[in-house]
Amino acid sequence: MKFNYFHLMPWTDIEETDQDWPVANKRFVPDRATALYETYIDTMVYAEECGFDWIGCNEHHFSPYGLMSNCNLIGTVLIQRTRRARIAMFGNLVPLLNPIRVAEEYAMLDVMSGGRLIAGFMRGIPHEYVAYNIAPSESWERLEEASELILKAWTEPEPFGWEGKHYKYRAVSIWPRPIQQPHPPILMSASSPESARFAARHRAKMGMVMLTDLEAAKNCIRIYRETAREHGWEPGVDDILVGAHTCVAEDDEAARRHLGGGLDYFYHVLFGGPRTAQRLVIQKTRFYRDEANRKTLGARLAALRRTTIEERIDKGMVLCGTPDRVIEQVRHLHAELGHGVMNINMKIGNISDAAVRRSMKLWGEHVAPAVRDL
Amino acid sequence: MKFSYTHHMPYTHVEEAGQDWPVANKQFDPERGAELYREYIDNKVYAEEVGFDWIGCNEHHMSPYGLMPNPNLIAAAVIERTRTAGILQSGNIVPLTNPIRIAEEYAMLDVQSGGRLIAGFMRGIPHEYVAYNVAPDESYARMREACELILKCWTEPEPFGWEGEHYRFRAVSIWPRPVQQPHPPLVMSGTSRESATLAAELGATMGVLRLTSFDGARAMMDVYREVAKSDGWEPGPDHFMVGMGCCIADTKDEAVETMKSGQKYFFEVLGGGIRTAQRLVIQKTRYFEHEESRQNFPGLPSKVKQVPIEERIEKGLLLCGTPDMVIDQLRRVKAELGHGRMNLNIKIGNTPDGAVMTTLRHLKETVFPAVRDL
């Protein structure tokens, strides 16, 4: 089993739980943020030392939820300070961006890192479409066309033109082009049956960054495998990534306290703005292809907010406790899902960076060695 | 006099001269590209130790001319490894990119560096518009509107909407926002009457990024001063930055030979694709607002000819020779233009990195101490 160290880079100093969206950035204190970036980058670099195989970044806009509006900038910083770990981009939000630019930036990261990029082609969440003023109803079409265009930009040695529905270019030949052949591995989100099918069709790794329901996850993995087979390929275990909020500590009580506090801030404060946005934007939206999906997401988010830490642990949705407990929890998840990559998110909400470091150290010394061979 | 180190990260292993445009990237060897990125970033980081005040990156697409399609990725890497130098972004090409994205990325760089960003708002050159399929005739209108929008993103603490001619957003409040107040200092190009006017209106440092004649530069600086005067302020020397090629060696002959060979690659190989592009694109274009600007454009096919190095040194348009000669040349250009900033381009074409280091060593040991007080 491989491990990805995933970090959202949240802003941790907000008191109120109910923000508007976008969240007014008068609450953002730039001087403090310089130190915050430094801490977060140091933490992500430390992940390599703790035995993580990948280090993951992601893209969010207009809110304290995450401070990586272009995660590729953080990617190049990590490349400077790591040697072995893969750099996994859980952004870029492809339908929101110029696909040529995404192809170029990913190629830069791949070349600069000597071929360590895992390229996320993400669709994002509905309110990011409001931030960048792109019609949510076009998200699937754009993702489809942009993915094809990016792959073409990476693999076509001669200049080519592109006359698509959403994207048009007279002549394209990007400099640099990627080092990994035929192209860097692709990662797509697969938290719904629809996205699981999409990922399989595109021969991408599938990612469920934040597990919310084991049965739903199993279903997505089954659909992914079936669709892949229909399209003539067999996913390896490394193609399936499943994630959980994680806190490892010397005793169960401390782990619960840290994670409980962090989750509280995560669901109530950091989700405050996005929740408002969901209300504003997806009361009626065509981001989803069917109404059922929209309702599922809304219900899932509401349920998550109400769930206690104990329930989360019992349901296998978080990894929390002493190293031995967490080893058991990882084994359990693996037995249920058969995935090959674990996505570990330890900086949950405003959980202290000292607790995060401690958690990483215990993970590296005790948990990882015990579950690596799963 | 203050100094900025510009390095456009050319790809130095293309064999044939006179390419098509875009230049086919089959000529790009990613393994060599990886080495170049390593060397070039080390070199930019070293510029701080040499005594440069700013370290510069810039944006180019689809050719070996420069390997920074998004220069902000390189800046993030340089910030991580430097402590005091200003980070001069003499791309981003503003009309080609979502202005919100530029505001966000520049804010990330400013926060990450603790306030060291100098934000370039560039209009780019005509064929970059073909690369990204943006109408060249909209370049000024987009430029003006985007600059206004980016400044608003940086300075408005509450969410705001934007209903412009080229850009529309329902609600904006970027996270992070910049450290420097009221916003990071700006640099803009001043190679035409229109651009010098806009630079003065925004109080940006005006870059004469490639000096082609003293009279031409003086004329643009006069335009800038007049606009500033009518806006009620007086520019200081630091508002003007003049860009020149620079090569220093123990003997004059050695410096001239090195520069000649670098220039040959620059002109014949790196300039090859670009010249093709100019021929294709600006035979008839509405990129320029006035015929005068088109006629003065240095990339115009009829204007592009190789002026011998000796002649350009004679005219004071290149810094080339022994350390003492270059000190005299710097005094001369200062006496002619009265500017406070120099932007030095040392990695010209395929100038060997050893020769670049020799120039940097002479600057550090002899030239900078002698001209600091100019």
Interface residues (C-beta under 8 A of the other chain):
Chain A: W11 D20 W21 P22 V23 A24 N25 K26 F28 P30 D31 A33 T34 Y37 I41 H61 F62 S63 P64 L67 M68 S69 N70 N72 L73 I74 G75 T76 V77 I79 Q80 R81 L97 N98 I100 R101 E104 E105 M108 L109 D110 V111 M112 G114 G115 V130 A131 Y132 N133 P157 E158 P159 K168 Y169 R170 A171 V172 S173 I174 W175 P176 R177 P178 I179
Chain B: Y11 D20 W21 P22 V23 A24 N25 K26 F28 P30 E31 G33 A34 Y37 R38 I41 H61 M62 S63 P64 L67 M68 P69 N70 N72 L73 I74 A75 A76 A77 I79 E80 R81 T97 N98 I100 R101 E104 E105 A107 M108 L109 D110 V111 Q112 S113 G114 G115 V130 A131 Y132 N133 P157 E158 P159 R168 F169 R170 A171 V172 S173 I174 W175 P176 R177 P178 V179
